[in-house]
């Protein structure tokens, strides 16, 4: 009988230790949830940055390809016009 009691006590202590580690130890349930939330935020951030990088890469390719993209930037960002061209400003 005493062997069964000792075995039962050891099993109870083992379960208590495992429960303690699960709820309060390193890598507990709360930490795992926090890490998952941080991972989701970082994944969103990475997705946004990838989309931005792709847009910038496409813009670089356009600028390398031809003068149309350069001309468009000069017109809209710098307000430049071609020679013998008339500028009209529409005020709404």
C-alpha positions as CSV (number, residue, x, y, z in Angstrom):
1,X,0.0,0.0,0.0
2,X,2.7,2.5,0.8
3,X,4.2,2.1,-2.7
4,X,0.9,3.1,-4.2
5,X,0.7,6.1,-1.9
6,X,4.2,7.2,-2.8
7,X,3.6,6.7,-6.5
8,X,0.3,8.7,-6.2
9,X,2.1,11.5,-4.4
10,X,4.9,11.6,-7.0
11,X,2.3,11.8,-9.8
12,X,0.4,14.6,-8.0
13,X,3.7,16.5,-7.5
14,X,4.6,16.0,-11.1
15,X,1.2,17.2,-12.3
16,X,1.5,20.3,-10.0
17,X,5.0,21.0,-11.4
18,X,3.8,20.8,-15.0
19,X,0.8,23.0,-14.3
20,X,3.0,25.5,-12.6
21,X,5.3,25.6,-15.6
22,X,2.3,25.8,-17.9
23,X,0.8,28.8,-16.2
24,X,3.7,30.7,-14.5
25,X,7.0,29.3,-15.9
26,X,9.1,30.4,-18.9
27,X,7.1,30.1,-22.1
28,X,3.8,30.1,-20.2
29,X,0.4,30.4,-21.9
30,X,0.2,34.2,-21.4
31,X,3.7,34.7,-23.0
32,X,2.8,32.5,-26.0
33,X,-0.4,34.6,-26.6
34,X,1.7,37.8,-26.4
35,X,4.3,36.4,-28.8
36,X,1.5,35.4,-31.2
37,X,0.1,38.9,-31.2
38,X,3.5,40.4,-31.7
39,X,4.1,38.0,-34.6
40,X,0.8,39.0,-36.2
41,X,1.7,42.7,-35.9
42,X,5.2,42.0,-37.4
43,X,3.7,40.0,-40.2
44,X,1.3,42.9,-41.1
45,X,4.3,45.3,-41.0
46,X,6.3,43.0,-43.2
47,X,3.4,42.8,-45.7
48,X,3.0,46.6,-45.8
49,X,6.8,47.0,-46.3
50,X,6.8,44.4,-49.1
51,X,4.0,46.2,-50.9
52,X,5.8,49.5,-50.5
53,X,9.0,48.0,-51.8
54,X,7.3,46.5,-54.8
55,X,5.7,49.9,-55.7
56,X,9.1,51.6,-55.3
57,X,10.8,48.9,-57.4
58,X,8.2,49.3,-60.2
59,X,8.7,53.1,-60.0
60,X,12.5,52.6,-60.4
61,X,12.0,50.3,-63.4
62,X,9.7,53.0,-65.0
63,X,12.3,55.6,-64.4
64,X,15.1,53.5,-65.9
65,X,13.0,52.5,-68.9
66,X,12.2,55.8,-70.5
67,X,11.6,59.5,-70.3
68,X,7.8,59.3,-69.9
69,X,8.1,58.6,-66.1
70,X,10.8,61.2,-65.7
71,X,8.7,63.8,-67.6
72,X,5.6,63.0,-65.5
73,X,7.5,63.5,-62.3
74,X,9.0,66.7,-63.5
75,X,5.5,68.0,-64.4
76,X,3.7,67.0,-61.3
77,X,6.3,67.3,-58.6
78,X,8.4,70.2,-60.0
79,X,5.8,72.1,-62.0
80,X,7.9,72.0,-65.2
81,X,6.5,72.5,-68.7
82,X,8.0,72.0,-72.1
83,X,9.1,74.7,-74.5
84,X,6.3,76.3,-76.5
85,X,3.7,74.8,-74.1
86,X,1.0,76.9,-72.4
87,X,0.3,76.4,-68.8
88,X,-3.3,76.6,-67.5
89,X,-4.1,76.5,-63.9
90,X,-7.6,75.6,-63.0
91,X,-8.8,76.8,-59.6
92,X,-11.9,75.1,-58.2
